[in-house]
Amino acid sequence: MCGISGEARFDGRSPDAAAVTRMTEAMRSRGPDDEGLFADGWVTLGHRRLTIIDLSDAGGQPMVRDDLGLALVFNGCIYNYPELREELRRAGYAFHSTSDTEVILVAYAHWGDRFVDHLVGMFAIGLVDRVRRRLILARDRLGIKPLYLAETPGRLRFASTLPALLRAGDVDTGIDPVALHHYLSWHSIVPAPRTVLRGVRKLPPATLRVIEADGRSREEVYWRPDYVREPADAGMDAGDWRAAIGDALRAAVRRRLVADVPVGVLLSGGLDSSLIVALLAEAGQQHLRTFSIGFDSRDGESGDEFHYSDLVARAYDTDHHRIRLDDDDLVPAVRRAVLAMTEPMGSHDVVAFHLLSEQVAQHVKVAQSGQGADEVFAGYGYHQPLVEAPRHGAAETFAAAFFDRGHDELRRIVGPAYALEHDASRDLLTGHLAAPGAQTALDAVLRLDTHLMLPDDPVKRVDSMSMAWGLEVRTPFLDQDLVTLAAHCPPEHKVSLGGKGVLKEVAREVLPAEVIDRPKGYFPVPALRKVDGPVRELVAEALQAPVARERGLFRPEYVAHLLAEPDRAEAAAGSNKLWQLGLLELWLQTHDIR
């Protein structure tokens, strides 16, 4: 896990090494252990290192192999690097380190652009082919590791975070109206390639981009599983699917143990993280370090799930850390979490993840977490009605359950400069759901959830908050083989038992029934859900600041309505509109975007 950055010039000028250094320094928290810079004429690379695999200097970056004519910066972890290393050794290649980084370099030397097909893991890569004068950018299949781009005539910059690009300077920081439409429609999600800023884009998941020294480039989506039933699986019954999913999940959990440092687990007490603990214990891991967080209760809403996390910790004899924080910790934590956000994130639990990561990083550098299970295995309530929905009706069913606001409402609340004539969010939704490769309405929505929404909501949230403290979080439910298998699994096995049915059946082999059959929980932060007291004051200050009024993102009368009646507005919309708007403005102001 690291922070990567770079600049390529196509106009005959040398890259701005000082700008690359500023980007690299802005990501110190992502890689507190070391730093490096590499210049090669038209490309300069920067790197901050978090030592996880090969703790020696030999694993440092940028990594250069003069004999291969290659240089690389890389963020993430390649879980199958020992197997690839042995395969490449047999093919005649020598290695000078025990790192997964060097395996990527040699894999490119051997397979060329197809090297990404052989990588199992999470990664964002910037690779310079010094002989062919090419820059290769690549992002992992599920978008677990981020890669942001800022392009101007004659120049391309990239970095692991958007704020790092801002630190380099010369970025168009105007608000992208389409991205704003997505943010206000989809629980603050802005899918790749857009960001809320016009001048910054994201490399989409599962994408390889090749940039020539003259500025020409091409992009390729190198992985896209079909959400259809495979003829080879026609004879499988519910028991067969349970066994197959269980085997794939066990392999995914074991893969994510590869490290030269201890690996812990973020244990919420829910099914997903509890199942990870159980499978690790089953695999022989003893005295795992597990971590749970809780907050003050409010108005009858519990602020923790310690009952369940304690139950699992006792059952598997983990070294459990129960972290309790009170409401007084939240306001300063909100400000720190906003500073750590790579993009505005309107979920309440982003602050909880920030506080949890701060505590966990004091004990371990790596932890496994349960993100992705709901998207992959149909764990949300809106998945249920999609079982009966016709294939062509997926968009209407999804929109009714998921959209925060419709297009007409958006036109009434955003400032005139940002109002769109067309319904950009519905257009993107409809196009994605109608694409071939999904057999049923639920298949189409699960594909949307997993490949479009997920990378820019829970995955981005966890990466940003954990890496703010130099903590690497690994997500077994987003293992590429498990996701492919789940895509082929008949929807009725996933949506059964109120959602994640096949996963619950796997869990019955290893978990207490009380954990499996409990009501679905979320990361509870009651004080933020209410948006009252000091938290409300913070949000109100951001929305009423002179820079916010000058920016004009939202109509003043709408902001006044939310500030006057936040509780009623929240109840009517089914989401925290005040928090969502205030968080966006707070993020823009924190990063001095005007």
Solvent accessible surface area in square Angstrom, and as a share of the most:
residue,aa,sasa,rsa
1,M,9,0.04
2,C,7,0.04
3,G,0,0.00
4,I,0,0.00
5,S,0,0.00
6,G,0,0.00
7,E,0,0.00
8,A,0,0.00
9,R,24,0.09
10,F,46,0.19
11,D,68,0.35
12,G,82,0.79
13,R,160,0.59
14,S,88,0.57
15,P,16,0.10
16,D,57,0.30
17,A,45,0.35
18,A,57,0.44
19,A,0,0.00
20,V,0,0.00
21,T,68,0.39
22,R,98,0.36
23,M,0,0.00
24,T,5,0.03
25,E,69,0.31
26,A,34,0.26
27,M,3,0.01
28,R,113,0.41
29,S,50,0.32
30,R,8,0.03
31,G,0,0.00
32,P,66,0.41
33,D,63,0.33
34,D,61,0.32
35,E,94,0.42
36,G,21,0.20
37,L,88,0.44
38,F,30,0.13
39,A,72,0.55
40,D,34,0.17
41,G,62,0.60
42,W,17,0.06
43,V,0,0.00
44,T,3,0.02
45,L,0,0.00
46,G,0,0.00
47,H,0,0.00
48,R,6,0.02
49,R,13,0.05
50,L,5,0.02
51,T,19,0.11
52,I,7,0.03
53,I,14,0.07
54,D,12,0.06
55,L,91,0.45
56,S,56,0.36
57,D,134,0.69
58,A,51,0.40
59,G,3,0.03
60,G,19,0.18
61,Q,17,0.08
62,P,21,0.13
63,M,16,0.07
64,V,53,0.30
65,R,14,0.05
66,D,111,0.58
67,D,101,0.53
68,L,42,0.21
69,G,9,0.09
70,L,4,0.02
71,A,0,0.00
72,L,0,0.00
73,V,0,0.00
74,F,5,0.02
75,N,0,0.00
76,G,5,0.05
77,C,1,0.01
78,I,0,0.00
79,Y,10,0.04
80,N,24,0.12
81,Y,23,0.09
82,P,62,0.39
83,E,112,0.50
84,L,9,0.04
85,R,37,0.14
86,E,84,0.37
87,E,71,0.32
88,L,0,0.00
89,R,106,0.39
90,R,172,0.63
91,A,52,0.40
92,G,68,0.66
93,Y,51,0.19
94,A,57,0.45
95,F,22,0.09
96,H,122,0.55
97,S,10,0.06
98,T,80,0.46
99,S,1,0.01
100,D,8,0.04
101,T,5,0.03
102,E,3,0.01
103,V,0,0.00
104,I,0,0.00
105,L,0,0.00
106,V,0,0.00
107,A,0,0.00
108,Y,9,0.03
109,A,39,0.30
110,H,77,0.35
111,W,55,0.19
112,G,21,0.20
113,D,26,0.13
114,R,94,0.34
115,F,0,0.00
116,V,0,0.00
117,D,62,0.32
118,H,59,0.26
119,L,0,0.00
120,V,17,0.09
121,G,11,0.11
122,M,1,0.00
123,F,0,0.00
124,A,0,0.00
125,I,0,0.00
126,G,0,0.00
127,L,0,0.00
128,V,0,0.00
129,D,7,0.03
130,R,78,0.28
131,V,118,0.68
132,R,142,0.52
133,R,124,0.45
134,R,11,0.04
135,L,0,0.00
136,I,0,0.00
137,L,0,0.00
138,A,0,0.00
139,R,7,0.03
140,D,0,0.00
141,R,13,0.05
142,L,4,0.02
143,G,1,0.01
144,I,14,0.07
145,K,0,0.00
146,P,10,0.06
147,L,0,0.00
148,Y,1,0.00
149,L,7,0.04
150,A,5,0.04
151,E,92,0.41
152,T,47,0.27
153,P,135,0.85
154,G,22,0.21
155,R,23,0.08
156,L,2,0.01
157,R,10,0.04
158,F,0,0.00
159,A,0,0.00
160,S,0,0.00
161,T,15,0.09
162,L,0,0.00
163,P,27,0.17
164,A,0,0.00
165,L,0,0.00
166,L,35,0.18
167,R,129,0.47
168,A,5,0.04
169,G,27,0.26
170,D,101,0.53
171,V,27,0.15
172,D,69,0.36
173,T,38,0.22
174,G,19,0.18
175,I,7,0.04
176,D,4,0.02
177,P,36,0.23
178,V,24,0.14
179,A,0,0.00
180,L,1,0.00
181,H,12,0.05
182,H,6,0.03
183,Y,1,0.00
184,L,0,0.00
185,S,1,0.00
186,W,0,0.00
187,H,79,0.35
188,S,7,0.04
189,I,3,0.02
190,V,6,0.03
191,P,2,0.01
192,A,17,0.13
193,P,69,0.43
194,R,75,0.28
195,T,0,0.00
196,V,1,0.01
197,L,0,0.00
198,R,126,0.46
199,G,19,0.18
200,V,0,0.00
201,R,70,0.26
202,K,4,0.02
203,L,0,0.00
204,P,33,0.21
205,P,21,0.13
206,A,5,0.04
207,T,2,0.01
208,L,1,0.00
209,R,27,0.10
210,V,1,0.00
211,I,2,0.01
212,E,40,0.18
213,A,19,0.14
214,D,85,0.44
215,G,32,0.30
216,R,159,0.58
217,S,52,0.33
218,R,115,0.42
219,E,96,0.43
220,E,52,0.23
221,V,72,0.41
222,Y,24,0.09
223,W,48,0.17
224,R,167,0.61
225,P,12,0.08
226,D,68,0.35
227,Y,7,0.03
228,V,40,0.23
229,R,61,0.22
230,E,60,0.27
231,P,120,0.75
232,A,100,0.78
233,D,34,0.18
234,A,90,0.70
235,G,76,0.73
236,M,52,0.23
237,D,87,0.45
238,A,60,0.46
239,G,26,0.25
240,D,63,0.33
241,W,3,0.01
242,R,86,0.31
243,A,54,0.42
244,A,27,0.21
245,I,0,0.00
246,G,1,0.01
247,D,90,0.47
248,A,20,0.15
249,L,0,0.00
250,R,44,0.16
251,A,33,0.26
252,A,0,0.00
253,V,1,0.01
254,R,126,0.46
255,R,67,0.24
256,R,6,0.02
257,L,42,0.21
258,V,31,0.18
259,A,27,0.21
260,D,78,0.40
261,V,29,0.17
262,P,90,0.57
263,V,18,0.11
264,G,0,0.00
265,V,0,0.00
266,L,11,0.05
267,L,1,0.01
268,S,58,0.37
269,G,0,0.00
270,G,17,0.17
271,L,16,0.08
272,D,20,0.10
273,S,6,0.04
274,S,0,0.00
275,L,0,0.00
276,I,0,0.00
277,V,0,0.00
278,A,1,0.01
279,L,4,0.02
280,L,0,0.00
281,A,29,0.22
282,E,91,0.41
283,A,49,0.38
284,G,50,0.48
285,Q,69,0.31
286,Q,151,0.67
287,H,120,0.53
288,L,11,0.06
289,R,90,0.33
290,T,0,0.00
291,F,1,0.00
292,S,4,0.03
293,I,13,0.07
294,G,0,0.00
295,F,2,0.01
296,D,47,0.24
297,S,73,0.47
298,R,62,0.23
299,D,119,0.62
300,G,86,0.83
301,E,52,0.23
302,S,63,0.41
303,G,0,0.00
304,D,30,0.15
305,E,31,0.14
306,F,7,0.03
307,H,105,0.47
308,Y,45,0.17
309,S,0,0.00
310,D,23,0.12
311,L,26,0.13
312,V,0,0.00
313,A,7,0.06
314,R,166,0.61
315,A,57,0.44
316,Y,48,0.18
317,D,90,0.46
318,T,18,0.11
319,D,62,0.32
320,H,47,0.21
321,H,43,0.19
322,R,132,0.48
323,I,22,0.11
324,R,124,0.45
325,L,26,0.13
326,D,65,0.34
327,D,40,0.21
328,D,121,0.63
329,D,49,0.25
330,L,1,0.00
331,V,35,0.20
332,P,62,0.39
333,A,0,0.00
334,V,0,0.00
335,R,117,0.43
336,R,92,0.34
337,A,0,0.00
338,V,1,0.00
339,L,108,0.54
340,A,25,0.19
341,M,0,0.00
342,T,2,0.01
343,E,3,0.01
344,P,6,0.04
345,M,11,0.05
346,G,12,0.11
347,S,30,0.19
348,H,34,0.15
349,D,21,0.11
350,V,0,0.00
351,V,1,0.01
352,A,0,0.00
353,F,11,0.05
354,H,4,0.02
355,L,6,0.03
356,L,7,0.03
357,S,3,0.02
358,E,41,0.19
359,Q,49,0.22
360,V,0,0.00
361,A,34,0.26
362,Q,124,0.55
363,H,77,0.34
364,V,7,0.04
365,K,62,0.26
366,V,0,0.00
367,A,0,0.00
368,Q,0,0.00
369,S,3,0.02
370,G,12,0.11
371,Q,31,0.14
372,G,5,0.05
373,A,0,0.00
374,D,20,0.10
375,E,11,0.05
376,V,6,0.04
377,F,0,0.00
378,A,0,0.00
379,G,5,0.05
380,Y,50,0.19
381,G,58,0.56
382,Y,31,0.12
383,H,0,0.00
384,Q,65,0.29
385,P,70,0.44
386,L,2,0.01
387,V,62,0.35
388,E,150,0.67
389,A,19,0.14
390,P,72,0.45
391,R,72,0.26
392,H,165,0.74
393,G,13,0.13
394,A,1,0.01
395,A,16,0.12
396,E,109,0.49
397,T,35,0.20
398,F,0,0.00
399,A,7,0.06
400,A,91,0.71
401,A,56,0.44
402,F,17,0.07
403,F,36,0.15
404,D,14,0.07
405,R,6,0.02
406,G,39,0.38
407,H,29,0.13
408,D,100,0.52
409,E,40,0.18
410,L,4,0.02
411,R,84,0.31
412,R,152,0.56
413,I,5,0.03
414,V,7,0.04
415,G,2,0.02
416,P,107,0.67
417,A,86,0.67
418,Y,32,0.12
419,A,31,0.24
420,L,26,0.13
421,E,147,0.66
422,H,92,0.41
423,D,36,0.19
424,A,8,0.06
425,S,0,0.00
426,R,70,0.26
427,D,81,0.42
428,L,65,0.32
429,L,0,0.00
430,T,62,0.36
431,G,46,0.44
432,H,44,0.20
433,L,5,0.03
434,A,72,0.56
435,A,37,0.29
436,P,127,0.80
437,G,21,0.20
438,A,10,0.08
439,Q,90,0.40
440,T,48,0.28
441,A,1,0.01
442,L,1,0.00
443,D,0,0.00
444,A,0,0.00
445,V,0,0.00
446,L,0,0.00
447,R,15,0.05
448,L,0,0.00
449,D,2,0.01
450,T,0,0.00
451,H,39,0.17
452,L,23,0.11
453,M,7,0.03
454,L,1,0.00
455,P,2,0.01
456,D,5,0.03
457,D,35,0.18
458,P,13,0.08
459,V,5,0.03
460,K,15,0.06
461,R,23,0.08
462,V,7,0.04
463,D,9,0.05
464,S,4,0.03
465,M,0,0.00
466,S,1,0.01
467,M,0,0.00
468,A,23,0.18
469,W,83,0.29
470,G,6,0.06
471,L,0,0.00
472,E,0,0.00
473,V,7,0.04
474,R,0,0.00
475,T,7,0.04
476,P,0,0.00
477,F,0,0.00
478,L,3,0.01
479,D,2,0.01
480,Q,24,0.11
481,D,70,0.36
482,L,0,0.00
483,V,1,0.01
484,T,41,0.24
485,L,41,0.20
486,A,2,0.01
487,A,0,0.00
488,H,31,0.14
489,C,0,0.00
490,P,21,0.13
491,P,12,0.07
492,E,99,0.44
493,H,37,0.17
494,K,0,0.00
495,V,12,0.07
496,S,44,0.28
497,L,93,0.46
498,G,60,0.58
499,G,2,0.02
500,K,15,0.06
501,G,1,0.01
502,V,6,0.03
503,L,0,0.00
504,K,34,0.14
505,E,60,0.27
506,V,0,0.00
507,A,0,0.00
508,R,101,0.37
509,E,95,0.42
510,V,31,0.18
511,L,12,0.06
512,P,42,0.27
513,A,61,0.48
514,E,85,0.38
515,V,0,0.00
516,I,6,0.03
517,D,89,0.46
518,R,36,0.13
519,P,107,0.67
520,K,92,0.39
521,G,31,0.29
522,Y,143,0.55
523,F,44,0.19
524,P,23,0.15
525,V,1,0.00
526,P,0,0.00
527,A,5,0.04
528,L,0,0.00
529,R,123,0.45
530,K,68,0.29
531,V,1,0.00
532,D,54,0.28
533,G,39,0.37
534,P,87,0.55
535,V,6,0.04
536,R,72,0.26
537,E,121,0.54
538,L,7,0.03
539,V,2,0.01
540,A,15,0.12
541,E,109,0.49
542,A,2,0.02
543,L,9,0.05
544,Q,97,0.43
545,A,18,0.14
546,P,96,0.61
547,V,23,0.13
548,A,9,0.07
549,R,158,0.58
550,E,152,0.68
551,R,27,0.10
552,G,25,0.24
553,L,1,0.01
554,F,16,0.07
555,R,67,0.25
556,P,107,0.67
557,E,113,0.51
558,Y,26,0.10
559,V,15,0.08
560,A,58,0.45
561,H,68,0.30
562,L,1,0.00
563,L,18,0.09
564,A,77,0.60
565,E,71,0.32
566,P,18,0.11
567,D,98,0.51
568,R,136,0.50
569,A,10,0.08
570,E,28,0.13
571,A,84,0.65
572,A,88,0.68
573,A,26,0.20
574,G,70,0.67
575,S,34,0.22
576,N,18,0.09
577,K,18,0.08
578,L,0,0.00
579,W,3,0.01
580,Q,12,0.05
581,L,0,0.00
582,G,0,0.00
583,L,1,0.01
584,L,0,0.00
585,E,2,0.01
586,L,14,0.07
587,W,0,0.00
588,L,0,0.00
589,Q,49,0.22
590,T,53,0.31
591,H,32,0.14
592,D,97,0.50
593,I,4,0.02
594,R,191,0.70
